[in-house]
């Protein structure tokens, strides 16, 4: 079978001043002769564009058509196996910074631009994690489940061995992308310190209560009016005048009448 120099499609994307420039070039292939009705389309960003790929001659009954994007000397599928393909972008990862021993922990990984929908995998200290820690003896001291469809990694009860650097990779047929590493620390609860703190608080409350009771018994909280001398306003005379003589040295009284 003789090889013929036929035009094929090579898609190069470059973003400049909100314009997307698409270029087509030729290369040497066999069995299929292709052409395009628009070899140099120009379109604004976020607008639709139609790229044509017309088979004018084919020596196979079922040729496979692929669209590829070449950018910065890197090739990525755009259309393959009758499906549109988009490489994932770096996913958004959420990792708790510190978790006490025995508590639950949830790590999340989400990516929204890749097509087909990407699958997720988690790594700890550059070691891939299985979907179920019980399925791998290497992780027998851990208790976690990984949902590769949603990107959620759930620890039912963390252990000290679960501390480390975590990151997630989102991947599909068009490629993969990963998020930055994030540290999760697992720390021990200081039970003795917690109990000691509670006892100190109770002791302080008891001392305050005893002090209040003692102050109350000593009269510090009694109204000042109760401590003052009672005052009786002068009333009417009872009709007796009391006088004191120098000779007798005591009191004598004499009657008087009020008319």
Secondary structure, 3 states (H helix, E strand, C coil): CCCEEECCCCEEEEEECCEEEEECCCEEECCEEEECCCCCCEEECCCCCCCCCEEEEECCCCCCCCEEEEECCEEEEEEECCEECECCCCCEEECCCEEECCCCEEEEEECCCCECCCEEEEEECCEECCCEHHHCHHHCCCCEEEECCCCEEEECCCCHHHCEEEEEEEEECCEEEECCCEEEEEECCCHHHHHHHHHHHHHHHHHHHHHHHHHHHCCCCCCHHHHCCCCCCCCCCCCEEEEECCCCCCEEEEECCCC
